[in-house]
Amino acid sequence: EQYKKVLYQHVLRWLSRALSPCLTRMDTTDYKLLEKEYYGFLKEAFPELPQIRVIVFGGYNLTRIANKSCFLENPYNRFQFSSIISVMDVCKLAMPEPHHRNPYRQYMLSREFHREYLRILDAKRPEYIIIDFIEERHDLVYIDGAYYTRSDALQESSFAERGRVIARNSKACQQLWQEFCIKFILELKKR
């Protein structure tokens, strides 16, 4: 009993680490069952401690920090390699989805490509969203009326560079960022 909070943090950390490889190796149905089991175990083993729902939106180091926090850092609730502009853009491309040899990066690219942020936000209904703006360092690509983050993951993928590149430090990008940040904030307030 004396060390319950420390044990809880330790269990959260190792369950979080165990979920990461499962995200890309299991089909969605099996992953959701595993996720449900993990949350059920935590609720049963530590009923008096909070079960906090969180979405992590940012770079690799943010996930490492989140992994040491007092919640299950579920990689399904994570968004990386994406700018706020691209996740809030509702336009979809009519081109094939880019493919990456790294399954995790592929998963994150696919989420951006299919504009899944708001759907997952609605499905998971997080109590907190932890954000860093490290992915906002990337240029954007504008193709067929849609914006995509020109991240390392996109550039390493099968994505054939086309469309118009909008430099991150340009006035056009700054204006887009302000516009899409307002959309981002409004969507969060609505929920």
Disulfide bonds with the S-S distance in Angstrom:
none
